[in-house]
Amino acid sequence: MDECSWQEARQRARDCARQVEPVVASLEDAVGAVLSSPLLANEDIPAFDAASVDGWAVSGKGPWKLRRPTKRDMLGGFDFHESTSTKSLREGQAAPVEAGDPLGKEVIAVVARTRGTVTDGLLVGNTLSASKPGAGIRARGSDSGQGSELMSPGERVTPAVASLAATAGHDELW
């Protein structure tokens, strides 16, 4: 084998390299590959306001009357025993939610289960911070806004990166 300096070896390696064209691949097939372009968020993450804790979504100042599920809630697939929709929540009402549930625009806060008490159909917050506007809510776009760069070109696609891409609204990567 021909002996050469480090610089010569690097130059020989560069001379052998060839330009590889980017390939579009499904998220599953992209695992192990390298991003050829930035991974951008196609939508806000999260895509909607969501409960960040288990408890009750509330509208207006407390105490709040627990809202019974409507026929619309039942047809929408909400289980009477587990959760009710927070859409169309009126001032002074509360509805049970679990962490991750989408919240209607009328919801001002989520009172955590540990910070509320239900008596005779009324929910009362145990502390002033229990119903502070915005408490218990993971706001739309709070992790990342639409169009923001999530990963740089040259990053290896791992299962976590593929999951992030799916969350950001991608079906494929290149």
Secondary structure by P-SEA (a helix, b strand, c coil): cccccaaaaaaaaaaabbbbcbbbbcccccccccccccccccccccccccccccbbbbccccccccccccaaaaaaccccccccccccccccbbbbbccccccccccccccccccccccccbbbbcccccccccccccccccccccccccccccccccaaaaaaaaaacccccc
